[in-house]
């Protein structure tokens, strides 16, 4: 399989000088009735001016002669090439592709919407032009396919798949690295260099978004309650140990249970506790 190779063509300024001299000589030849000389110099002028090529910065010109690839000009400037070459300009600038969110199923089967941003550039002009039909359309289609494949490899989150180490929502760089690797492998055939690929949008699909939001809120409440209870138990244990160690008050099992109950209510309650003063003895 052929690969890209660069060529350095002739200077366009030298060819421009030849063109100017040719047209001047042709005019003089016709003026002095030297028809043959005039015709030859006119043809030389036409050949000279039809071979001019301008290559802009971060651009390239691919050349083909009668179906044979003759190289690519990547150096910017003013050049002259064989006028029989069929040329095609290929931009080497970095390009952005910001995809619209697509609806897919994650690893568990939940419908989600996911989108990506892709930064890419042409690296090999031969592959980009001759290995695929339309390399820009190829980038769009293969990026979409890679994103769909990635969504099927991981769950959206860890709520249902607790054994999942990486999730789409919280995977971060690991998920983006896998996406970039997948797209790079797919676009290699087209000579495309993937500079960066990242997920820029992810959410549950509309039909399940409300239910999933309520589930997340419930999970957050349960997690918060767990932390509150865990902290309250530690505080109650510390209070009982310090009261006992400093011999401030002696507790039997019944008083200890009552104190634990009261402290847990105060520490775990949603609202501030309302104190009640006992004007009698501890047993009344």
C-alpha positions, 0 to 999 in steps of 0.5 A: 500500500502506498503512503504519502511522500513529500516533494519540493517543486520548482520555484514559482518565481523562476517560472514567472520570469520564464513566462514573462520572457516568453510572452515578450518574445512571442510578441516580438516574434509576431511583430517581426513576422517570425511566426514559428518563434512566436507560436513556440514562445506562446506555447511556452508561456501557456505551459508556464502560467498553467503550472503555478500553484500557491500553497498556503500555511497549514495546507498541502497540494496532492498531485496525480499524473494520469492516475499515478500519485506523484507526491504532496507539497506541504511546504507553503509558498509559490511553486510551479508544477507540471501543468498536466498534474491533477492537483487537490488541495488538502487542509492540514489545519486542526478541525473541531467536530462537536457532535449532537447528542445521540440516544444509545443504550449503556451497558445495563440497557438504560437509554442515555444521550451522549455527545463528544467533541473531537479535535482532528487533522489530516496527517497522511494526504494519500490515505485521506484522499485515496483510501476513503471516499470522503474523509470528512464524512468518514470522520463523522460516521466513525466517531459516531460509531466509536461513541456508540460502542463506548456507551455499550461498554460501561454503565451510566453510573454505579447505582445498578452495577456496583461491581463496575469500576468505571462508569460513563458519568464518573469515569473521567479520563479513563473513559475519554482515553478509551474513546480517543483510542477507539476513534484513533484506530478507526480513523487510521485508515484515512490518515487522520491524526486524533488530537483529542476526543472527549465526552462533552454531554451525557444524561439519561434519556427523557423517558427515564430522566425523572425516575433516575433523578428520584433514584439518585436523590433517594440514594443521596438521602440514604447515604447522608443518613448513613453518615449521620447515624454513624457519627451519632453512634460515635458521639453517644459512645464518647459521651457515655464513656466520658461520663463514666470515666469522670464519674459525673453520674452513674448509669444503670442499664435503663438510664443508659438506654434512655440517654442513648435514645434521647441523644440519637433522637437529637443527633439524627432528627431533621429539626432542632430538638426542643429541650424539656426541663425536669423540675423534679428528680431524675426519676420523675 
